[in-house]
Amino acid sequence: RLSNEKVLTDRSRKKKAEGANPAVIQRTLEVIDLMAEGQRITESIIDQATFRLARERAYAWKNAWMKGDASGALKALRESLEDDPDAASLMLLNQVRSEMTRLFDYLEAAGQGMKGAELLEAIGFSPKQAFLLNDLAATANRLKGKPLVAMLHRVNQTERDLKGTALGKGQTALLDLTLYLCRTWAR
């Protein structure tokens, strides 16, 4: 088992002083400990925990740009790219694509006159997610037409840029997309 004392080496103490979040480290250790179920901690378990945390960062990134929080979005982007630049790029793009798909599905379903449970099903929401419908509707109505098409083009261009820089880091494309989403989505 890992203890906090073993993890907080001189190097991690320095990182902590530079801004690492002790609560995140503690939560990570707790997750790893739970995943190990009292057994020896293996590289596989650490990889699984890392993947879960990466998904949480991608979700935090999405939530930040949806609120127009450029600072929060850039922080989540930086953390994601520091952990795993290749996987983070795909995970972050997937977050944008899923939100855009939801917008397009909403516009299509609303255009067909769907309401209530039928509308929720059409956009992939459960009845427990009905409270999200008002925000989705407002965003879809605000962005429909040219702004939504422009956003789709921007996301597609970012994906092409990332594929074109497979040997490089492609961080500029994601940085540009993050700032664009903060300005466009939350306006």
N, C-alpha and C positions, 0 to 999 in steps of 0.2 A: 504494500500500500504506500501511496505517496502522502506525505504530510506537508502542511504549509511551510514548515521549517526547511524541509529539503528543497522545496520549490523556490523559496525566497533566497536564492544565492546572491552573491554580490552583484552579479550582472542584472538579475531581475529587480534587485533593490534599486539599482541605478535607473532601470527602465521605469520603475514605479515613481521615482522622483521626476522623471521626464513626462509622466502622464498616464502610465498604465493604470488600469482600474482594478484595485484589489478585489472588489466584489465580483468582477468578471472572472478573475483567476480562481477565486474561491468557488464560484458557481461551476466553473469548468471542472475543478477537482471533484466536486460533488457529483456531477454528471458522470464523470469517468468512474468514480467509485460505485455509483449505482449500476452502471453498465457492466462492471466487472463482477457484480453479485458476489463479493467476498473472495473471488478468485484472483489470481495473479493478473496484473494489468499488462495487456499485450499491445503491440503496435496496432493491431487491428482495432482494438477498442479506442485507442487514441484517435485513429483515423475517423472512426464513426462519430466520435464526439466533436472533432474538428469540423466534419461535414455539417453536423447539426448547428454548430455555432456560425458557420459560414452562411447557412440558410437564414439564421436569425439576423445577421448583418445585412443580407440582401433585402430582407423584409424591412429592416430599419431604414435602409436606403430608400426603398419605395415609399414608405410612410413619410419620410422627410420631404422628398420632392413633391409628393402629392399635396403637402401642406405649404409648399413654397419655402421650406426651411433649407436654404442653400448651405448654410453652415453645417447642419446636421447631416444633410445628404453627402456633402463633400467628406465629412469625417467618416461616415459609414463606407463611402467609396474607397477612401484611403486605407481603412482597416481591412476591407475585403481584398484589395489589391496587394497589400502587404502579406496577407496570409497565403494566398494562392492566385496569382494574377491570371492564369489561364482558366481555371474553373470559375473564378469570380466573374470574369467577363461574360461567360455564357449564362451564369446564374442571374446576373443583373439584367442582361438583355431579356431573359425569360420573364422576369418580373414585369418589365415594361410591356412585353408582348401580351402577357396574360391580362393586364389592365386594359390594353387597347382592344383586345378581343372582346372583353366584357363590355366596353363601350359600343363597339360595332354590333354586338349581339343585342344590347339594349335598344339601340336605335332601330335595328331591324324589327325586333319584337314590338316595340312601341309603335312603329310605323304600321304594323299589321293590326294594331288596336288591342294587343294583349294587355291584360291587367291582372292584378292579384297573384294568385298561386301560379297561374299559367305564365305570367311574366317572370316570376322568380325562377321557375323551372327553365325557361328559355335562356336565361343568362347564367344559369348554373348556381344560383343561390338556394340555400335551404330556407325553410320558413323562419328559422332562427336568425337568418341574415337579412330579413326584411327591413330592418332599421337602416341598412346601408343603401337602400334603394333611392331615398331622397337625394343623397349626395351624388350617387351615380347619375341620376336623372339630371341634376343641375349641371354636372360636369359635361355630360353628353350633349345637353342642349346648348351649353356655352361653346363647346368645341366643334359641334357638327358643321359639316361643310369644309371649307378651305382650311381652317386651323387643324382639323383632325387629319385631313389628307397631308398637310405639311408635316404634322407630327409623325405620321406613318413613314413618309419619305425620309425624315431625319433618323428614325430608328433603323430603317433599312440601310441608309448610308453608313450609320455607325457600325452595323453588322458587317458591311462590305469593308469598311476601314479596318475593323478588327481582324477579319480574315486576311486582308492584304498585309497586315503587320504581324502575321503569325510568328515570325522570327523575332520581332521586336515586342515591345510591351503594349502598345496600343492604348496607353493610359489617356492620351490627349483626346481620343475619340469619346471615351467614356466621361471624361471631365466635361467636355463640350455638351454631350447629351444630358448630363446631370443638370448643368446650369440651364439648358434649354427647357428641360422638363419642369424645373422649379419655376421658371418664368411663365411658361405656357399653361401648365396644368392648374396652378393655384391662382391664376389672375382673376 
